[in-house]
Every structure is written in structure tokens, then in C-alpha cells.
């Protein structure tokens, strides 16, 4: 697999780590990972895409704040989509990238389409992998959501770590969650995504605050407003075996994008880039006109 270069940028005092592959002078392509994931998760897909591309690429994948090797928010802080989007902009500025191609998976898809809607002139092409946002909620859901968030932060906060005896145990948990994940990559992913605690056990690197319910409901009307502003071609990718693929509420969001096509990947669930990276790279390379 191609070696990644480690980089770190500052986002208003918070360290944002990112990985970079390929030719530093190549065409920029940015990858945004999903919830409780990390930049290293893209490694098999990146290897496949670089092998298929006939043009030099500069691929950048940040660890979203509170994930991977990026910093956690300080005491009293929390995580919101505008924060992730601001961090992405900081990475782009530090890397000297103006116009680029953008790919987001799951939560990273939401970050990506909101960025593309806020700055439509900067994104040349957009790929949303299982990533058109969570199920929409209504205004009436907001009070209960706020109550739940406050209670969970008080009761759990950053104390809710899942502790493992070894990295191998963490890899085993990944394969239980996603049986399609092959054993060697599960172990590599656990090595990249775990750290030892002060008792000699192993925990995931992400901030446990992510396991509390977010206070802000997700509103379809707001998502649609971002989607309608996207000015570039969009490829929507779903895994054939994903529960997300069966959601009926997504069509309204698809219809909000002016230039979109939809592809379903066989042999893949929600983690399409883990389950079938070769086929995903094939359809992405064709869409991005790299092959």
C-alpha cells in the first residue's frame, strides 16, 4: 500500500491531523471519514484509486476533530457540524488548495455536502458515499433532544470508554460489527485507531463525548438548502447490503441536487470503502475521469 505522509494544521488552537498520499503537485482530492472513524480508514480505497488513476493525484484525508490523531475540544466544549466544516476549510487553506474534488462517507458526506453548498465555486466534483445526512427530524423533536443531550453529558461525558485487553481484541470487535472486514485490515485499522490508557489497556482514540446524543436535531429542509446550492456533478454511492440504502426519505435529498447520479455497490454494506474498495475506486475513477 502507498505510504501516507502525516501533517497537522491549526484550527483556532485545535490540532487537526491529516494524511496525504500521492503527488504533492497532483490534482487535489479530499476524503472525509465518517462517525467514529479516522483518516487511515481510507487506505485500501486510496491504494486502489491511485493504481487506477492515469493522472497524478494529491489525496488528503483529515481526522475530524475528536477522531483519530486530531485534538479533542477543551473542557466545556462539544462537537457540531459547523466545527467540522471550519476544520476542513483550515486544512484546505494550510495545504494551499483552492478548487478540488471532494469525497465524504456517512458523517463525512454531510460535512462534504454542506461545504459544497456553502462554497459551490470551490468543489469541482462531489462523491457522497452513504452520506446524504441522517434521518430528518422535526422542530418538535428539539426539546427532548436537548434534554437527552444534557442528561447524557452529565451521566457519561468523557467517562464512557470501551476498554480492551489488546489491539487484537479491538480488531475482533471491528469484525463483529462488520463481518465483511478482512482480518489483516481490521488489525491495521485497530492499530491506527487505538491507544493505550494509563492502566495498560487499549481504548479507541475518538472522544467518548461523541457517544452522547447531539443536542441539535437534523432538519431535512436545512440539508436541502445546502444541496440545492451545489453547483458541481455529484455521485451518490450506496452499499447494496446497507440498511441506509433502504431508507425512503433520501429521494427528496437526491432530487435537490441538479447534477447527480446514483450507484449501488455490490458486496458492500455501510462501510463501502472497507467492504469493496476495488469496485468503489472503479466507479469513482470513472466519475472523476481519472481512468
Secondary structure, 3 states (H helix, E strand, C coil): CCCCEEEEEEECCEEEEEEEEECCCCEEEEEECCCCCCHHHHHHHHHHHHHHCCCCEEEEEECCCCCCCCCCCCCCCCCCHHHHHHHHHHHHHHHCCCCEEEEEECHHHHHHHHHHHHCCCCEEEEEEECCCCCCCCCHHHHHHHHHHHHHHHHHCCCCCCCCECCHHHHHHHHHHHCCCCCHHHHHHHHHHHEEECCCCCEEECCCHHHHCCCCCCCCHHHHHHHHHHCCCEEEEEEECCCHHHHCCCCHHHHHHCCCEEEEEECCCCCCHHHHCHHHHHHHHHHHCCCC
